[in-house]
Amino acid sequence: MSPPLRLAHDGPLAILTMDSPPLNLFDLAMWDAWEAEVARLSDDPPRALLIRADGRVVSAGVDVRVFADTDPAEAESFWARQLRISQAVEALPCPTVFAAHSLTLTAAFELALACDLIVATPSARFGLVERRVAFTPSMGGTQRLAERAGPARARELVMTGALYRASTLAEWGVVNALFDPAGFHGAARAYAERLASGPSVAHTATKRIVRAYLDGGVPAADAVLPEVAARLVRTEDHRAAVAAFLSDGPEHRTTYVGR
């Protein structure tokens, strides 16, 4: 059988694709694949990561048989393991983009929320529907949704278990960009490629500053900023871009190398 998740590289861009037809369900094999591939990305980070899916849907979420088979005595360790996948995606030192062309439920939506940016078709639907099995999202989706859209919206989405179109979530600040369905995969890839070929060390610095802010507010971000800026000053990309700006102006065509 083909693996449910495959990792490919195209120059500085890594592409992680879910491919477990027909529904890209999160069963034990899917979670094991995510754990392995995210560990590989953590050990050897790309300059940007695009997460996408093949098939009619992005994912119909968790395979309900997982709930039926989970031993209550092992539930805490089981869900701690799955949460660590979201945490590892979030901690990757590169821009991460989740591309949703259609239905994106539960675990897949939670992983999208662990990414830096979410792009989607306007009609793609998202949901944290665990209430249907008297459960709550347990890969970190609720709190990450609250970060993006506020606690009231997080409670609404989780407690109602309703599905929301990407166009609505874009208004909430959850989805960052909407692309036409006809050229969606190409547009999502171009969006990620632009990050991968851009000043990716500076993008990593931006991630660190935002994370410091989320963890401790403006004072925490201010505390790390001088050291972050000093590191960027010493990079090849910064020095090359400054020189190109001075010689060619703001529309210079510097090739960034990620160092």
C-alpha positions as CSV (number, residue, x, y, z in Angstrom):
1,M,0.0,0.0,0.0
2,S,1.1,3.6,-0.7
3,P,2.0,5.7,2.4
4,P,-0.9,8.0,3.4
5,L,1.5,11.0,3.5
6,R,4.4,11.8,1.2
7,L,7.2,14.4,1.4
8,A,8.8,15.9,-1.6
9,H,11.2,18.7,-2.2
10,D,11.3,21.2,-5.0
11,G,14.4,23.3,-4.4
12,P,13.9,25.3,-1.2
13,L,10.2,24.3,-0.9
14,A,9.1,21.1,0.9
15,I,5.7,19.7,-0.1
16,L,3.8,17.4,2.3
17,T,0.8,15.7,0.6
18,M,-1.9,13.7,2.3
19,D,-3.0,10.9,-0.1
20,S,-5.1,8.2,1.6
21,P,-8.2,7.9,-0.6
22,P,-11.1,8.4,-0.5
23,L,-11.2,10.6,2.6
24,N,-7.7,11.1,3.9
25,L,-8.9,10.0,7.3
26,F,-6.7,10.3,10.4
27,D,-6.2,6.7,11.5
28,L,-3.1,5.3,13.2
29,A,-1.2,5.0,10.0
30,M,-1.9,8.6,9.0
31,W,-0.8,9.8,12.5
32,D,2.4,7.7,12.4
33,A,3.2,9.1,9.0
34,W,2.7,12.7,10.2
35,E,4.9,12.0,13.2
36,A,7.7,10.6,11.1
37,E,7.6,13.2,8.3
38,V,7.4,16.2,10.7
39,A,10.4,14.7,12.6
40,R,12.3,14.6,9.4
41,L,11.4,18.2,8.6
42,S,12.4,19.3,12.1
43,D,15.8,17.6,11.6
44,D,16.4,19.1,8.2
45,P,14.1,22.2,7.8
46,P,13.3,23.5,4.3
47,R,13.0,27.2,3.6
48,A,9.2,26.9,3.4
49,L,6.7,24.1,3.7
50,L,3.5,23.6,1.8
51,I,0.9,21.1,3.2
52,R,-1.7,20.0,0.8
53,A,-3.9,17.0,-0.1
54,D,-4.8,14.9,-3.1
55,G,-8.4,13.8,-3.6
56,R,-11.9,15.1,-3.5
57,V,-11.6,16.3,0.1
58,V,-8.6,17.5,2.2
59,S,-9.7,15.3,5.0
60,A,-12.9,14.0,6.6
61,G,-11.1,14.1,9.9
62,V,-10.4,11.4,12.5
63,D,-11.4,7.8,11.7
64,V,-14.2,7.2,14.4
65,R,-12.8,3.7,14.9
66,V,-9.9,5.4,16.7
67,F,-12.2,6.5,19.4
68,A,-13.8,3.1,19.7
69,D,-10.4,1.4,20.0
70,T,-8.7,3.8,22.4
71,D,-8.1,2.3,25.8
72,P,-9.3,4.9,28.4
73,A,-6.2,4.1,30.5
74,E,-4.0,5.2,27.5
75,A,-6.1,8.1,26.3
76,E,-3.9,10.8,27.9
77,S,-0.7,9.6,26.4
78,F,-2.4,8.9,23.1
79,W,-3.6,12.5,22.7
80,A,-0.4,14.0,24.1
81,R,1.4,12.2,21.2
82,Q,-1.0,13.6,18.6
83,L,-0.8,17.1,20.1
84,R,3.0,17.0,19.8
85,I,2.6,16.7,16.1
86,S,0.8,20.0,16.0
87,Q,3.4,21.5,18.3
88,A,6.2,20.3,16.0
89,V,4.6,21.7,12.9
90,E,4.1,25.0,14.7
91,A,7.8,25.0,15.9
92,L,9.3,24.4,12.4
93,P,11.8,27.3,11.8
94,C,10.4,28.1,8.4
95,P,7.1,29.6,6.9
96,T,4.4,26.9,6.7
97,V,1.4,27.1,4.4
98,F,-1.7,24.8,4.6
99,A,-3.7,24.6,1.4
100,A,-7.3,23.5,1.6
101,H,-9.2,23.0,-1.6
102,S,-12.3,21.5,0.0
103,L,-13.6,19.9,3.1
104,T,-11.2,20.0,6.0
105,L,-12.3,18.5,9.3
106,T,-11.0,17.9,12.8
107,A,-7.4,16.7,12.9
108,A,-6.6,18.2,9.5
109,F,-8.1,21.6,10.5
110,E,-6.1,21.5,13.7
111,L,-2.9,20.9,11.8
112,A,-3.9,23.8,9.5
113,L,-4.2,26.0,12.5
114,A,-0.7,25.0,13.6
115,C,0.6,26.5,10.3
116,D,1.6,30.1,9.8
117,L,-0.7,30.7,6.9
118,I,-3.9,29.0,5.5
119,V,-5.0,29.4,1.9
120,A,-8.2,27.9,0.6
121,T,-10.9,28.1,-2.1
122,P,-13.8,30.3,-1.1
123,S,-16.1,27.4,-0.8
124,A,-13.8,25.0,1.1
125,R,-15.5,24.1,4.4
126,F,-13.8,23.7,7.7
127,G,-15.1,22.2,10.9
128,L,-14.2,21.0,14.4
129,V,-17.0,18.5,14.7
130,E,-15.9,16.4,17.6
131,R,-19.1,17.2,19.5
132,R,-20.7,14.5,17.3
133,V,-18.9,11.9,19.3
134,A,-19.1,13.9,22.6
135,F,-15.4,14.9,22.3
136,T,-13.4,18.1,22.0
137,P,-10.5,18.9,19.6
138,S,-7.4,17.4,21.1
139,M,-4.6,18.4,18.7
140,G,-4.6,22.0,19.8
141,G,-7.2,23.4,17.4
142,T,-9.4,25.1,19.9
143,Q,-6.7,27.3,21.4
144,R,-5.1,28.1,18.1
145,L,-8.4,29.1,16.7
146,A,-8.9,31.3,19.7
147,E,-5.5,32.9,18.9
148,R,-6.6,33.8,15.4
149,A,-10.3,34.6,15.8
150,G,-10.8,35.2,19.5
151,P,-12.3,32.9,22.3
152,A,-15.9,33.6,21.4
153,R,-15.5,32.4,17.8
154,A,-13.5,29.4,19.0
155,R,-16.3,28.4,21.4
156,E,-18.9,28.9,18.7
157,L,-17.2,26.8,16.1
158,V,-16.4,23.9,18.5
159,M,-19.6,23.9,20.6
160,T,-21.9,24.1,17.5
161,G,-19.9,21.7,15.4
162,A,-21.0,23.6,12.4
163,L,-19.1,23.8,9.1
164,Y,-17.8,27.2,8.0
165,R,-16.8,28.3,4.5
166,A,-13.3,29.6,4.0
167,S,-14.8,32.9,2.8
168,T,-16.3,33.3,6.3
169,L,-13.1,32.2,8.1
170,A,-11.1,34.7,6.0
171,E,-13.4,37.5,7.5
172,W,-12.5,36.1,10.9
173,G,-8.7,36.2,10.2
174,V,-8.4,32.4,10.2
175,V,-7.8,32.0,6.5
176,N,-5.2,34.2,5.0
177,A,-5.8,34.0,1.2
178,L,-8.6,32.8,-1.1
179,F,-7.8,31.4,-4.5
180,D,-10.0,30.4,-7.4
181,P,-10.8,26.6,-7.5
182,A,-9.8,26.2,-11.1
183,G,-6.2,27.1,-10.5
184,F,-6.1,26.5,-6.8
185,H,-3.2,24.0,-6.4
186,G,-1.0,26.1,-8.7
187,A,-1.8,29.3,-6.9
188,A,-1.1,27.7,-3.5
189,R,2.2,26.3,-4.7
190,A,3.2,29.7,-6.1
191,Y,2.3,31.4,-2.8
192,A,4.5,28.9,-0.9
193,E,7.3,29.1,-3.5
194,R,7.4,32.9,-3.0
195,L,8.1,32.4,0.7
196,A,10.7,29.7,0.0
197,S,12.6,31.8,-2.5
198,G,12.3,35.0,-0.5
199,P,14.3,36.2,2.5
200,S,13.5,33.0,4.4
201,V,15.9,33.8,7.3
202,A,14.0,37.0,7.9
203,H,10.7,35.1,7.7
204,T,12.0,32.7,10.4
205,A,12.9,35.8,12.5
206,T,9.3,37.1,12.1
207,K,8.0,33.8,13.3
208,R,10.1,34.0,16.4
209,I,8.9,37.6,17.2
210,V,5.3,36.7,16.7
211,R,5.7,33.6,18.9
212,A,7.3,35.7,21.6
213,Y,4.4,38.1,21.4
214,L,1.8,35.3,21.7
215,D,3.7,33.8,24.7
216,G,4.3,37.0,26.6
217,G,2.8,40.0,24.8
218,V,4.7,43.1,23.5
219,P,7.3,43.1,26.3
220,A,8.3,39.5,25.5
221,A,8.6,40.3,21.8
222,D,10.6,43.5,22.6
223,A,13.0,41.5,24.7
224,V,14.0,39.2,21.8
225,L,13.9,41.7,19.0
226,P,17.4,43.3,19.3
227,E,19.1,39.9,19.3
228,V,16.9,38.7,16.4
229,A,17.8,41.9,14.4
230,A,21.5,41.5,15.1
231,R,21.4,38.0,13.8
232,L,19.8,39.2,10.6
233,V,22.4,41.9,10.1
234,R,25.0,39.2,9.8
235,T,23.2,37.1,7.1
236,E,24.3,36.9,3.5
237,D,20.7,37.7,2.4
238,H,20.5,40.9,4.3
239,R,23.9,42.2,3.1
240,A,23.1,41.3,-0.5
241,A,19.6,42.9,-0.4
242,V,21.0,46.1,1.1
243,A,23.7,46.3,-1.6
244,A,21.2,45.6,-4.3
245,F,18.7,48.2,-3.0
246,L,21.5,50.9,-3.0
247,S,22.5,50.0,-6.5
248,D,19.2,49.1,-8.2
249,G,16.5,50.6,-6.0
250,P,13.6,49.0,-4.1
251,E,12.6,46.8,-7.1
252,H,15.9,45.0,-7.0
253,R,16.0,41.3,-8.0
254,T,18.2,39.8,-5.3
255,T,18.4,36.0,-5.3
256,Y,18.2,34.9,-1.7
257,V,20.1,31.9,-0.5
258,G,18.6,31.3,3.0
259,R,21.8,32.3,4.8
